[in-house]
């Protein structure tokens, strides 16, 4: 797994988790969904998000560049 796939995995898990928490506890958990969405939006423009830094620090590599890799 590479950093880009890890970020998508973390974002998906966080969105689903926030929906479960909203269903069982409080609608305030939807703020977590909004935070994840805003973070993904800004990362589309800056190519950086906190999850990328954490995954790189854990030793995960970036996706290989080039066609056919």
PLY file of the C-alpha trace (Angstrom):
ply
format ascii 1.0
element vertex 69
property float x
property float y
property float z
element edge 68
property int vertex1
property int vertex2
end_header
0.00 0.00 0.00
1.21 3.51 -0.73
0.52 6.88 0.89
-2.19 7.88 -1.58
-4.17 4.69 -1.04
-3.65 4.97 2.71
-5.12 8.47 2.75
-8.19 7.28 0.87
-8.53 4.34 3.25
-8.31 6.55 6.33
-10.79 9.07 4.88
-13.29 6.35 4.03
-13.04 4.77 7.46
-13.44 8.15 9.17
-16.55 9.02 7.13
-18.18 5.65 7.83
-17.23 5.85 11.52
-18.74 9.33 11.83
-21.97 8.11 10.23
-22.20 5.21 12.69
-21.50 7.54 15.62
-24.13 9.96 14.31
-26.71 7.19 14.06
-26.12 5.84 17.56
-25.08 8.90 19.59
-25.39 12.44 18.28
-25.78 14.42 15.07
-22.78 16.47 16.18
-20.56 13.67 14.82
-21.40 14.92 11.33
-18.82 17.64 12.01
-16.19 14.88 11.71
-17.55 14.07 8.24
-17.36 17.75 7.32
-13.78 17.97 8.61
-12.72 14.98 6.53
-14.39 16.46 3.44
-12.73 19.85 3.88
-9.38 18.19 4.49
-9.72 16.15 1.28
-10.73 19.27 -0.63
-7.73 21.29 0.53
-5.40 18.35 -0.13
-6.59 18.28 -3.74
-5.18 21.79 -4.17
-2.09 21.59 -1.94
-1.17 17.88 -2.32
-0.69 17.72 1.46
-2.77 16.58 4.41
-1.84 15.51 7.95
-2.54 11.85 7.16
0.11 11.91 4.42
2.75 13.12 6.87
1.76 10.48 9.42
1.82 7.67 6.87
5.22 8.77 5.53
6.58 8.91 9.08
5.38 5.33 9.54
7.50 4.34 6.54
4.88 4.15 3.82
6.10 5.08 0.34
4.53 7.38 -2.23
3.01 5.92 -5.37
5.55 5.13 -8.07
5.62 7.67 -10.87
5.52 6.64 -14.47
3.37 4.72 -16.90
2.93 1.01 -16.36
4.15 0.84 -12.78
0 1
1 2
2 3
3 4
4 5
5 6
6 7
7 8
8 9
9 10
10 11
11 12
12 13
13 14
14 15
15 16
16 17
17 18
18 19
19 20
20 21
21 22
22 23
23 24
24 25
25 26
26 27
27 28
28 29
29 30
30 31
31 32
32 33
33 34
34 35
35 36
36 37
37 38
38 39
39 40
40 41
41 42
42 43
43 44
44 45
45 46
46 47
47 48
48 49
49 50
50 51
51 52
52 53
53 54
54 55
55 56
56 57
57 58
58 59
59 60
60 61
61 62
62 63
63 64
64 65
65 66
66 67
67 68
